[in-house]
């Protein structure tokens, strides 16, 4: 690990927070999205037979949310700016994953710590 490098958790959180700048539905979602992505990655890297396999629908939704976040960041990098949300809304008019994600998350607690893996 290099002293100037971000952790995987920090990189993902930054991407989600940046996407939230153009889609306010992602506000307060950086921690849950980051925890789920890092947790899933760790589960796949450090296989443990005792862990239950996540439901396919959960993984598909997590993948769709990550894709949405990455697309928001690419559009921001391209200089789309304030029109980024408009572009995303048209691209996801029939299959927007964010409402499903937000509805499925428990309300955040201010003292909640991320899981350790």
QUICORMO-V60079 format. One line per field, one symbol per residue. ss: DSSP state (2 for helix, 1 for strand, 0 for the rest). phi: phi as a letter, one per 40 degrees, with the letter a starting at -180 (. if undefined). psi: psi as a letter, one per 30 degrees, with the letter a starting at -180 (. if undefined). A space follows every 50 residues. Layout:
ss: ???
phi: ???
psi: ???
//
This chain:
ss: 00000002222222222222000222000222222222222222200000 00000222222222222222222222200022222222222000000222 22200000000000000
phi: .ccccccddcccdccccccccbbcccdgbdcccccccccccccccbdbcc cccccddcccccccccdcccccccccccgcgccdcccccccbdbbcccdc ccccccccbcccbcccb
psi: kkfgklleeeeeeeeeeeefffjfffkgfeeeeeeeeeeeeeeeeikjff kkklkeeeeeeeeeeeeeeeeeeeeeefgebffeeeeeeefgefhjfeee eeffklkkkfgkkklk.
//
